[in-house]
C-alpha cells in the first residue's frame, strides 16, 4: 500500500492566544489527498486552528509541523469575504494573479509562467471568460470561484477554506462543492471550516469536530456514530 505524504501534523498542541490555550493536547494530521471538514460551535477554536496552520499565530505548546511542500506560503487559502473585499476594484485576472504573492518571491513582477498558471486556474474552474471583467461587479458565486482560482495559484498540495459557502445561494454553493470535488479527485488536499453539516458529511472523508476544549477527529462513518454528531446534528436541524 502506497504511503501518503503527511502535509500538516499537530502533536500534543495547545492552540490559543497570549499563552492561553482554547484547546490542549491536540493531535491532528492532514495527508496529501485528504478531504477534511471542520465543524463546531462558534468560539470552539476553528478559526484559531486555521490561523495556526497558516502560520499567522504560533501554538501555545506542542508542535505544528508543515511538510516542505506546503511551507513558504504554499497553502492555498480562501478566507471569509468582507463587504469591502466584495467590492474590490480590480480585474478578475489581477485578483487571481495576486495569489502568487503568498509565495516567497524575489521579484515584485509576475513572470510569464505565473500568468499562464493564473489563466490555467481560471480555465480549471470554468471562468476564463471572466478574466477581464471587474471583480467587484461579479455575483457572489462567481467571486468565490475567482478566489478559489486565486488560492490555487498559491497552493502546493493543499487548499484551506473558511466558510466558503456562507452567503451563497444553493446553486452557487453546489457549484463550489462540485469544483472542490474535482480538485480533490485531481489529488488536492482540502481542509474546510463549515457550518453546513449535511454537506460536510456527504463531501468529506474525515471530520474534525471542535467543541469547548474537546474535539473529535475521524472518518465520516466514525463521526456519524459519535455523540458529537447526534448533539450537533440536532442543533443544525438534523442530518
ABEGO torsion letter per residue (X at the ends): XBBBBBABBBBGBBBEBGGBBABBGBBBBBBBGBBBBBBEBBGAGAAAAAAAAAGABBBABEBBBBBAAABGGABBBBBBBBAAAAABBBBAAAAAAAAAAABBBABABBBAAAAAAAAAAAAAAGAAAAAABBAAABBAAAAAAAAAAAAAAABAABBBBBGAABGBBAAAAAAAAAAAAAAAAAGBBBBBBBABAAAAAAABABBBBBBGGBBBBBBAAAAAABAAAAAAAAAAGEX
